[in-house]
Amino acid sequence: MSRLIKKVSHLINDSISKLNRANNEATLLAIGAMLSKQQCLLNSNDINDYEFKIFSQFGDDGIIQYLIKNIEIKNEIFIEFGVENYLESNTRFLMMNNNWTGFVMDGSDKAMKSLENQSWYWQYNLTQKAVFIDKANINALLESTGFSDIGLLHIDLDGNDYHILKEIEMSRLNPSIIIMEYNSVFGKDRQITVPYDKHFDRTKAHFSNLFFGASLPALNNAAVELGYILVCCNLAGNNAYFVRKDLLNEKIKEESVEKAYKESKFRESRNKDYSLSYIAGSKRLEAIRGLKVLNIETNQLELL
């Protein structure tokens, strides 16, 4: 096959791939829009009944749609940390279906460049920044957006999540909704988090990839101090939803940690060679038993 034919063949295949991807995304968006509209037909007091997935990893797209319809949103703006290349994220459907404005950050320059090269990037008011977030830079980064009274803040750092939440100055940002990733392997009883490390890396912290973040009780404690109330966790058991206390109503009510907590079932653990080990349930905690965590009640290090 000549170079010219190879080149033409490559261009054709690339064009077909892009067309298929665009068609698939258009179909997904249409399905998502339909599901969002049909939520009003479901007369349930359980927020998890409204879950559906379009671009989120699990059912978070549906939870977010339900929440924004039932609480006051002053400004349709979101901020999401730790989005990788943003193709699978919790605010992408919110941006594309509801036309929200957003700011996303990730520590990977390659991932952010990939996002900027997406064919649809120009269609939305989305700003991206490649930066590794820590306690020293978080507030300057948020202030640089110029945003205030935003609709949604989502923190998913796979590490220092609790410490960053505690560090954020919320008075200006004042989000209606805060989404926090929690580590269900840490259980629902202890208020614990990984100790703060500016350069925390989940895989380097422990090869299993199971030692990261904070327990739901720890995040709930921090949220309550900021004036936010836990209203649900997704069924997958990795994201907790907090709503500003003054926005609670008959449809959006406080939920206890014990009732809201969901144990994750997905098997993301790794072997030392980084291959998936597929361990589940209590075996996950055993894999990281003996590692040091910070008890936020005593402010002392203790063992898992």
KEKE-3310 file (N, C-alpha, C; in steps of 0.2 Angstrom, whole numbers, plus 5000, padded with zeros to 4 digits):
npx = (5004:5003:5011:5002:4990:4989:4989:4977:4968:4970:4965:4952:4947:4950:4941:4928:4929:4928:4916:4907:4909:4904:4891:4887:4889:4879:4868:4868:4867:4854:4846:4849:4844:4830:4828:4831:4820:4810:4811:4802:4791:4793:4788:4796:4804:4816:4832:4841:4834:4833:4844:4854:4866:4876:4888:4894:4903:4896:4879:4878:4875:4861:4857:4863:4855:4842:4844:4847:4835:4828:4832:4838:4847:4859:4869:4872:4885:4899:4912:4925:4936:4950:4948:4953:4954:4941:4931:4924:4915:4908:4901:4900:4889:4880:4885:4883:4870:4863:4869:4878:4891:4908:4923:4937:4949:4965:4979:4986:4994:4994:4981:4973:4976:4971:4957:4955:4956:4945:4931:4920:4923:4924:4911:4905:4905:4918:4932:4949:4962:4979:4985:4993:4984:4985:4986:4991:4989:4976:4965:4969:4969:4955:4950:4955:4946:4936:4923:4908:4896:4892:4884:4888:4901:4913:4924:4937:4950:4957:4965:4970:4957:4949:4957:4959:4946:4943:4952:4947:4941:4925:4916:4915:4914:4903:4895:4880:4878:4889:4900:4908:4921:4921:4930:4925:4930:4936:4925:4910:4911:4922:4930:4941:4955:4968:4984:4989:4998:5007:5012:5004:5001:4991:4994:5007:5006:5001:5002:4990:4981:4970:4972:4968:4960:4946:4935:4917:4911:4921:4921:4908:4908:4917:4910:4898:4903:4905:4893:4885:4874:4872:4864:4863:4871:4879:4873:4884:4893:4904:4903:4898:4884:4881:4871:4869:4864:4853:4846:4839:4824:4807:4809:4822:4831:4839:4851:4856:4873:4874:4863:4864:4877:4885:4892:4905:4905:4913:4928:4943:4956:4973:4987:5005:5011:5003:4992:4975:4968:4956:4950:4937:4924:4927:4940:4947:4950:4958:4969:4976:4978:4985:4991:4994:4982:4974:4965:4952:4945:4952:4964:4975:4987:4983:4981:4975)
npy = (4994:5011:5026:5037:5031:5025:5036:5043:5033:5032:5045:5044:5034:5040:5051:5044:5039:5050:5055:5045:5046:5059:5057:5047:5055:5064:5057:5052:5064:5067:5057:5059:5072:5068:5059:5068:5077:5068:5065:5072:5065:5055:5051:5051:5050:5047:5052:5044:5037:5044:5044:5044:5040:5049:5056:5055:5045:5036:5036:5050:5061:5061:5063:5076:5083:5082:5089:5102:5106:5108:5116:5133:5141:5153:5157:5150:5141:5131:5122:5111:5099:5089:5081:5074:5070:5075:5069:5059:5064:5073:5085:5088:5084:5093:5105:5103:5100:5109:5121:5127:5137:5134:5129:5120:5109:5100:5089:5085:5091:5085:5080:5091:5098:5089:5090:5103:5102:5095:5093:5100:5109:5123:5127:5129:5139:5136:5134:5129:5122:5117:5111:5106:5104:5111:5115:5128:5134:5134:5143:5155:5150:5148:5161:5168:5164:5173:5170:5169:5165:5152:5138:5125:5115:5103:5092:5081:5073:5062:5061:5073:5078:5081:5090:5100:5104:5110:5120:5129:5145:5149:5160:5169:5161:5152:5140:5132:5118:5105:5093:5079:5067:5052:5040:5024:5013:5016:5016:5019:5024:5030:5046:5050:5053:5053:5058:5075:5079:5088:5083:5072:5056:5045:5032:5030:5031:5019:5004:4997:5007:5010:5017:5033:5049:5053:5048:5046:5051:5060:5070:5074:5081:5092:5098:5102:5111:5121:5125:5116:5103:5085:5077:5065:5051:5044:5029:5021:5023:5032:5046:5060:5071:5087:5101:5118:5124:5134:5131:5120:5110:5104:5094:5092:5086:5084:5070:5057:5052:5038:5033:5038:5033:5023:5008:5005:4995:4993:4987:4992:4990:4987:4976:4974:4976:4985:4979:4975:4969:4965:4964:4964:4970:4968:4964:4973:4984:4976:4975:4987:4989:4995:5006:5023:5035:5051:5056:5066:5070:5069:5074:5067:5055:5039:5021:5011)
npz = (5000:4995:5002:5001:4999:5012:5020:5016:5020:5033:5037:5033:5042:5054:5053:5052:5065:5073:5069:5073:5087:5089:5085:5095:5107:5105:5105:5118:5125:5121:5127:5140:5142:5141:5151:5162:5161:5164:5177:5185:5185:5193:5209:5222:5238:5240:5235:5228:5219:5208:5201:5187:5173:5162:5158:5169:5181:5188:5195:5196:5187:5187:5200:5202:5193:5199:5211:5207:5202:5213:5223:5227:5215:5213:5204:5189:5189:5190:5199:5197:5204:5200:5187:5177:5160:5158:5151:5157:5169:5183:5181:5167:5160:5166:5161:5147:5145:5153:5151:5159:5166:5169:5178:5178:5185:5185:5189:5178:5164:5151:5151:5152:5141:5132:5134:5130:5117:5112:5101:5105:5114:5112:5112:5124:5140:5147:5157:5159:5169:5172:5186:5201:5215:5231:5249:5250:5238:5234:5237:5231:5218:5216:5219:5208:5198:5198:5202:5212:5224:5219:5210:5211:5219:5217:5224:5221:5223:5226:5238:5247:5250:5262:5269:5260:5258:5271:5270:5261:5258:5260:5260:5250:5238:5242:5238:5232:5232:5238:5232:5238:5236:5245:5255:5255:5261:5272:5281:5291:5304:5310:5311:5300:5291:5277:5282:5280:5265:5255:5243:5240:5233:5227:5222:5226:5239:5244:5236:5233:5230:5238:5249:5253:5253:5263:5277:5277:5289:5293:5283:5283:5296:5293:5283:5290:5299:5290:5287:5279:5275:5275:5262:5254:5248:5233:5225:5221:5231:5233:5231:5241:5245:5249:5255:5256:5272:5273:5262:5262:5261:5259:5249:5249:5261:5277:5279:5289:5293:5295:5288:5275:5271:5259:5255:5244:5230:5218:5211:5213:5217:5217:5212:5216:5204:5198:5192:5191:5206:5211:5224:5237:5248:5265:5264:5258:5267:5275:5267:5268:5282:5297:5292:5294:5299:5301:5315:5316:5326:5338:5333:5331:5326:5321:5319:5305)
capx = (5000:5007:5010:4996:4984:4989:4987:4970:4964:4970:4961:4945:4946:4949:4935:4923:4929:4926:4908:4904:4910:4900:4884:4886:4888:4873:4862:4868:4864:4846:4844:4850:4838:4824:4828:4830:4813:4805:4812:4796:4786:4794:4786:4800:4807:4823:4836:4845:4829:4833:4851:4856:4872:4877:4895:4897:4906:4890:4873:4878:4871:4854:4857:4864:4849:4837:4846:4847:4828:4824:4835:4839:4854:4859:4872:4873:4892:4902:4920:4926:4944:4952:4943:4957:4952:4934:4926:4920:4915:4901:4898:4900:4882:4877:4887:4881:4863:4860:4873:4881:4898:4912:4930:4939:4957:4968:4986:4989:4994:4992:4974:4970:4977:4966:4951:4955:4956:4939:4928:4915:4926:4922:4903:4903:4910:4922:4939:4953:4969:4983:4988:4992:4981:4987:4983:4994:4987:4969:4961:4971:4966:4948:4949:4957:4940:4931:4916:4905:4889:4891:4879:4891:4908:4915:4931:4938:4957:4960:4970:4969:4951:4947:4961:4957:4939:4944:4956:4944:4937:4918:4912:4914:4912:4896:4891:4873:4879:4896:4900:4914:4922:4923:4933:4920:4934:4937:4919:4905:4911:4928:4931:4948:4958:4975:4987:4991:5005:5007:5013:5001:5000:4987:4997:5013:5005:5001:5001:4984:4976:4965:4973:4967:4955:4943:4929:4911:4910:4926:4919:4902:4910:4920:4904:4893:4906:4905:4886:4882:4871:4872:4858:4863:4877:4877:4872:4890:4897:4910:4902:4893:4881:4880:4868:4869:4859:4848:4842:4835:4816:4803:4811:4829:4831:4845:4851:4861:4879:4873:4858:4867:4883:4884:4898:4907:4906:4918:4934:4948:4962:4979:4993:5011:5013:4998:4987:4969:4968:4949:4948:4931:4922:4932:4947:4950:4953:4964:4975:4979:4978:4991:4994:4993:4977:4973:4958:4950:4942:4958:4970:4981:4988:4982:4982:4969)
capy = (5000:5017:5031:5041:5027:5024:5043:5044:5028:5035:5051:5042:5031:5046:5055:5040:5038:5057:5056:5040:5048:5064:5054:5044:5060:5068:5052:5052:5070:5067:5052:5062:5077:5065:5057:5074:5079:5063:5065:5075:5060:5050:5053:5047:5054:5044:5055:5039:5034:5049:5043:5041:5041:5050:5057:5054:5038:5032:5039:5057:5065:5061:5067:5083:5086:5083:5094:5109:5108:5108:5121:5139:5142:5160:5158:5143:5140:5125:5121:5104:5098:5082:5079:5070:5074:5078:5065:5056:5069:5074:5092:5088:5084:5099:5110:5102:5099:5115:5126:5130:5140:5130:5130:5113:5109:5093:5090:5083:5095:5082:5079:5097:5099:5084:5093:5109:5099:5092:5097:5104:5114:5130:5128:5131:5143:5131:5136:5123:5124:5111:5113:5101:5108:5110:5120:5134:5138:5133:5149:5160:5148:5150:5169:5170:5163:5179:5167:5170:5162:5147:5133:5118:5114:5096:5090:5074:5074:5056:5061:5078:5081:5084:5095:5106:5107:5114:5126:5134:5151:5148:5166:5172:5155:5151:5136:5129:5111:5103:5086:5077:5060:5049:5033:5020:5008:5019:5014:5025:5026:5034:5052:5049:5055:5052:5064:5080:5078:5092:5080:5066:5053:5039:5025:5030:5031:5012:5001:4995:5012:5010:5022:5039:5053:5053:5044:5050:5055:5066:5075:5077:5085:5098:5101:5105:5117:5126:5127:5112:5097:5079:5075:5059:5048:5040:5022:5018:5023:5036:5053:5063:5077:5092:5107:5123:5123:5138:5129:5113:5111:5097:5089:5091:5085:5081:5063:5055:5048:5031:5031:5040:5030:5017:5004:5004:4988:4993:4983:4996:4988:4985:4972:4978:4978:4989:4976:4975:4963:4964:4962:4967:4970:4969:4962:4980:4987:4972:4977:4994:4988:4997:5012:5029:5040:5056:5056:5073:5072:5070:5077:5063:5050:5032:5015:5009)
capz = (5000:4995:5008:5000:5001:5019:5023:5015:5024:5040:5037:5033:5048:5059:5052:5054:5072:5076:5067:5077:5093:5089:5085:5101:5112:5103:5107:5125:5127:5120:5132:5146:5142:5142:5158:5166:5161:5166:5184:5188:5185:5199:5215:5227:5243:5240:5230:5224:5214:5203:5198:5180:5171:5155:5157:5176:5182:5191:5194:5198:5183:5189:5207:5201:5189:5204:5216:5204:5201:5219:5227:5224:5212:5212:5198:5186:5189:5194:5199:5199:5204:5198:5182:5172:5154:5158:5147:5162:5175:5186:5178:5160:5158:5168:5156:5140:5145:5156:5149:5165:5166:5173:5179:5180:5186:5186:5189:5172:5159:5146:5152:5151:5134:5128:5135:5126:5110:5111:5096:5108:5119:5110:5112:5131:5144:5151:5158:5162:5172:5174:5192:5207:5221:5238:5254:5249:5232:5232:5238:5225:5212:5216:5218:5201:5193:5199:5203:5218:5225:5213:5211:5213:5220:5217:5225:5220:5223:5228:5243:5252:5250:5268:5271:5255:5260:5277:5269:5256:5261:5257:5261:5243:5234:5244:5234:5235:5233:5238:5231:5240:5236:5251:5254:5259:5264:5279:5285:5293:5311:5312:5308:5299:5284:5276:5284:5274:5262:5249:5236:5241:5227:5229:5221:5229:5246:5244:5229:5232:5228:5242:5254:5250:5255:5270:5278:5276:5295:5293:5278:5286:5301:5290:5280:5295:5302:5285:5286:5274:5277:5271:5260:5251:5244:5227:5226:5220:5237:5232:5232:5246:5243:5254:5252:5261:5277:5272:5256:5263:5260:5259:5245:5250:5268:5280:5280:5294:5290:5295:5283:5269:5269:5255:5254:5237:5227:5213:5213:5209:5220:5213:5215:5216:5197:5196:5189:5196:5211:5212:5231:5238:5255:5271:5262:5256:5273:5278:5263:5271:5289:5300:5289:5298:5297:5306:5318:5316:5333:5343:5329:5333:5321:5323:5314:5302)
cpx = (5004:5006:5004:4990:4983:4987:4980:4966:4964:4965:4953:4943:4945:4943:4928:4923:4926:4918:4905:4904:4905:4892:4882:4885:4881:4867:4862:4865:4856:4843:4844:4845:4832:4823:4828:4823:4808:4806:4806:4791:4787:4793:4789:4803:4814:4827:4839:4840:4830:4840:4850:4863:4873:4885:4898:4899:4900:4884:4872:4875:4864:4853:4858:4858:4843:4838:4845:4840:4825:4827:4837:4846:4854:4863:4874:4881:4894:4909:4921:4934:4944:4948:4947:4956:4945:4929:4922:4920:4908:4898:4898:4893:4878:4879:4884:4873:4859:4863:4876:4888:4902:4920:4932:4947:4959:4975:4990:4989:4992:4984:4970:4970:4972:4959:4950:4954:4950:4935:4923:4917:4924:4915:4901:4908:4913:4929:4943:4959:4972:4987:4987:4990:4984:4984:4985:4992:4979:4965:4963:4969:4958:4946:4950:4951:4936:4924:4914:4898:4888:4886:4882:4898:4909:4922:4932:4946:4961:4966:4968:4963:4948:4951:4960:4950:4939:4948:4952:4940:4930:4914:4910:4911:4905:4892:4885:4874:4887:4896:4907:4915:4924:4926:4929:4924:4936:4931:4915:4906:4916:4929:4939:4949:4965:4978:4989:4998:5004:5008:5010:4999:4997:4991:5004:5012:5004:4999:4994:4979:4970:4966:4973:4961:4953:4937:4923:4910:4915:4923:4913:4904:4913:4914:4899:4896:4906:4898:4882:4879:4871:4865:4857:4870:4875:4877:4879:4894:4903:4909:4896:4891:4879:4877:4868:4863:4852:4843:4838:4828:4813:4806:4819:4830:4838:4845:4857:4867:4877:4868:4861:4873:4881:4891:4900:4908:4911:4924:4940:4955:4967:4984:4999:5013:5008:4992:4981:4969:4961:4946:4942:4930:4927:4939:4951:4954:4959:4970:4979:4979:4985:4994:4991:4988:4977:4966:4957:4947:4947:4964:4976:4981:4986:4982:4975:4968)
cpy = (5006:5021:5035:5038:5026:5030:5044:5039:5030:5041:5049:5038:5036:5050:5051:5039:5044:5057:5051:5043:5054:5062:5051:5049:5063:5063:5052:5058:5070:5062:5055:5068:5074:5062:5062:5076:5074:5062:5067:5070:5055:5053:5050:5052:5052:5047:5050:5036:5039:5048:5041:5043:5043:5051:5056:5046:5033:5036:5046:5062:5066:5065:5074:5087:5087:5088:5101:5111:5110:5112:5127:5139:5149:5161:5151:5142:5134:5125:5114:5102:5090:5078:5075:5074:5076:5074:5062:5060:5070:5081:5092:5088:5090:5105:5109:5102:5106:5121:5130:5132:5136:5132:5123:5113:5101:5094:5088:5088:5092:5081:5085:5100:5095:5087:5099:5107:5096:5096:5101:5109:5121:5132:5130:5136:5139:5134:5130:5126:5118:5113:5107:5105:5106:5116:5127:5138:5138:5139:5155:5157:5149:5157:5171:5169:5169:5176:5169:5167:5157:5142:5127:5118:5106:5095:5083:5074:5067:5056:5066:5081:5084:5090:5101:5109:5112:5120:5131:5139:5151:5155:5169:5167:5153:5146:5133:5122:5110:5095:5084:5069:5057:5042:5028:5014:5010:5018:5020:5027:5030:5040:5052:5051:5053:5059:5069:5079:5082:5088:5073:5063:5046:5032:5025:5029:5023:5009:4999:5000:5013:5015:5029:5043:5052:5049:5049:5054:5061:5071:5078:5082:5092:5102:5105:5111:5123:5128:5123:5106:5091:5078:5068:5057:5044:5033:5018:5018:5027:5043:5055:5069:5081:5098:5112:5123:5127:5136:5123:5115:5104:5092:5087:5091:5082:5073:5061:5051:5041:5028:5032:5036:5024:5014:5003:4997:4987:4990:4986:4994:4986:4980:4977:4980:4982:4986:4975:4968:4961:4962:4966:4967:4972:4968:4968:4983:4983:4973:4983:4994:4990:5003:5018:5034:5045:5056:5063:5075:5073:5074:5073:5057:5043:5027:5013:5002)
cpz = (5000:5001:5007:5002:5009:5023:5022:5019:5031:5041:5037:5039:5054:5059:5054:5062:5075:5075:5072:5085:5094:5090:5092:5107:5111:5106:5115:5128:5127:5125:5138:5147:5144:5149:5163:5167:5164:5174:5188:5189:5191:5206:5221:5232:5244:5234:5226:5219:5208:5199:5191:5178:5164:5154:5164:5176:5184:5190:5196:5194:5185:5196:5206:5198:5194:5209:5213:5203:5207:5224:5223:5222:5210:5205:5195:5184:5193:5194:5201:5199:5202:5193:5176:5165:5153:5154:5151:5168:5177:5184:5171:5157:5160:5164:5150:5140:5148:5155:5154:5163:5171:5173:5182:5181:5187:5186:5183:5167:5152:5145:5150:5144:5129:5129:5130:5119:5108:5106:5099:5113:5118:5111:5119:5135:5149:5151:5161:5164:5174:5180:5197:5213:5227:5243:5252:5243:5230:5232:5232:5219:5211:5215:5211:5196:5193:5201:5211:5218:5219:5215:5214:5214:5221:5218:5225:5218:5224:5233:5248:5252:5256:5270:5266:5257:5266:5275:5265:5260:5257:5257:5254:5238:5235:5240:5237:5236:5233:5237:5234:5239:5243:5250:5259:5263:5271:5284:5287:5300:5313:5308:5306:5292:5283:5279:5278:5272:5255:5243:5236:5234:5229:5228:5225:5237:5248:5238:5228:5229:5232:5248:5252:5254:5262:5271:5278:5283:5295:5289:5280:5292:5298:5287:5285:5298:5297:5284:5281:5277:5272:5269:5256:5249:5238:5229:5225:5226:5236:5232:5237:5244:5249:5251:5258:5265:5275:5266:5256:5263:5260:5255:5246:5258:5271:5281:5285:5290:5290:5290:5276:5266:5264:5254:5247:5235:5221:5216:5210:5212:5215:5216:5214:5209:5194:5192:5194:5200:5212:5219:5232:5246:5260:5269:5260:5262:5276:5273:5265:5278:5291:5297:5294:5295:5303:5308:5319:5323:5338:5340:5331:5327:5324:5317:5311:5305)
residu = (MET:SER:ARG:LEU:ILE:LYS:LYS:VAL:SER:HIS:LEU:ILE:ASN:ASP:SER:ILE:SER:LYS:LEU:ASN:ARG:ALA:ASN:ASN:GLU:ALA:THR:LEU:LEU:ALA:ILE:GLY:ALA:MET:LEU:SER:LYS:GLN:GLN:CYS:LEU:LEU:ASN:SER:ASN:ASP:ILE:ASN:ASP:TYR:GLU:PHE:LYS:ILE:PHE:SER:GLN:PHE:GLY:ASP:ASP:GLY:ILE:ILE:GLN:TYR:LEU:ILE:LYS:ASN:ILE:GLU:ILE:LYS:ASN:GLU:ILE:PHE:ILE:GLU:PHE:GLY:VAL:GLU:ASN:TYR:LEU:GLU:SER:ASN:THR:ARG:PHE:LEU:MET:MET:ASN:ASN:ASN:TRP:THR:GLY:PHE:VAL:MET:ASP:GLY:SER:ASP:LYS:ALA:MET:LYS:SER:LEU:GLU:ASN:GLN:SER:TRP:TYR:TRP:GLN:TYR:ASN:LEU:THR:GLN:LYS:ALA:VAL:PHE:ILE:ASP:LYS:ALA:ASN:ILE:ASN:ALA:LEU:LEU:GLU:SER:THR:GLY:PHE:SER:ASP:ILE:GLY:LEU:LEU:HIS:ILE:ASP:LEU:ASP:GLY:ASN:ASP:TYR:HIS:ILE:LEU:LYS:GLU:ILE:GLU:MET:SER:ARG:LEU:ASN:PRO:SER:ILE:ILE:ILE:MET:GLU:TYR:ASN:SER:VAL:PHE:GLY:LYS:ASP:ARG:GLN:ILE:THR:VAL:PRO:TYR:ASP:LYS:HIS:PHE:ASP:ARG:THR:LYS:ALA:HIS:PHE:SER:ASN:LEU:PHE:PHE:GLY:ALA:SER:LEU:PRO:ALA:LEU:ASN:ASN:ALA:ALA:VAL:GLU:LEU:GLY:TYR:ILE:LEU:VAL:CYS:CYS:ASN:LEU:ALA:GLY:ASN:ASN:ALA:TYR:PHE:VAL:ARG:LYS:ASP:LEU:LEU:ASN:GLU:LYS:ILE:LYS:GLU:GLU:SER:VAL:GLU:LYS:ALA:TYR:LYS:GLU:SER:LYS:PHE:ARG:GLU:SER:ARG:ASN:LYS:ASP:TYR:SER:LEU:SER:TYR:ILE:ALA:GLY:SER:LYS:ARG:LEU:GLU:ALA:ILE:ARG:GLY:LEU:LYS:VAL:LEU:ASN:ILE:GLU:THR:ASN:GLN:LEU:GLU:LEU:LEU)
# end
